[in-house]
Amino acid sequence: MKKNIIYLACTALIMLSLNACKKSDKGGGTKAVFSYVADGFNVNFTNFSRNATSYSWDFGDGSNQTSEKKSPQHVFKSKGDFLVTLTAKNGSTVSTFTDTVSIIGPNIKIDGDFTDWQYVDYAYTNTDLVNGGTLLAVKTFASPTDINFYLEGTPDMQFAIIDMYIDSDNNPNTGFITGQYPAGAGAEYLFEGSLVGGWGSLYVHSGDPVSFSFSPVFDIADVLHYSAIKSVSGKNVIEFSLSKSKLGTLKGAVNVCIVESTSGYAQLGSIPSNNSATSAFLPIKL
């Protein structure tokens, strides 16, 4: 009799356990979860949500772009950490999952293959074609070691002479204040040389802000790396990088302008366009 009672009790416990397992497997509930793979600014999301019939994504980057796709793609516009939220629904049941998506930006290589700039927005496009001349548009990206540039120009862009003024302390009132950019200049450094002839130097400014007083500190090979100029869709295109370590102590951003001249130093183009009341250097966030 005692054995029968024990047997019945064990059988009841087993049946309860089996029923509990079946209930858990059948109605596991709606659960939102995702993973991601970042390729520069472009991110592909993979949705691993359970028991959901609809989805809503908030990418947390201030773009106001959302998605209802199960596994969307999203292009972020800057480096940083972004809180991305997935909301998964099944009827009235709602589950949310938030994770930090870290964007470090593209892996720019100065090699004449411009595909790594695909998801980088233009930093500036010239609308003043008179003063802009041969230089049309530029993309920029600051990596931990370099400030990178992707520059588009007309078919006449050759860079027999390039002058790149650099406001390294992010203060337009220090350094050389060139009259070509009355709305904001202040260059502590100037790179001048020829991307055709392969020569040039980085110069540092000293003395009166209105005095063109620059002294060479580094040769072109120490500070600038550049590709050949290529024709792409009717435009001449070049990419180059400027070493951050050669610009002293940087403070969150730099401001630059680029001027192309003939070998006789007659200006052919500038970006941003110069010689107007609103002309100012282009800011680049570091």
Secondary structure, 3 states (H helix, E strand, C coil): CHHHHHHHHHHHHHHHHHHHHHHHHHCCCCECCEEEEEECCEEEEEECCECCCEEEEECCCCCCCEECCCCCEEECCCCEEEEEEEEEEECCEEEEEEEEEEECCCCCCCCCCHHHHCCCCCCEECCCHHHHECEEEEEEEECCCEEEEEEEECCCCCCCEEEEEEECCCCCCCCECCCCCCCECCECEEEEEECCCCEEEEEEECCCCCCCCEEEEEEHHHHEEECCCEEECCEEEEEEEEEHHHHCCCCCEEEEEEEEECCCCCEEEEECCCCCCCCECEEEEC
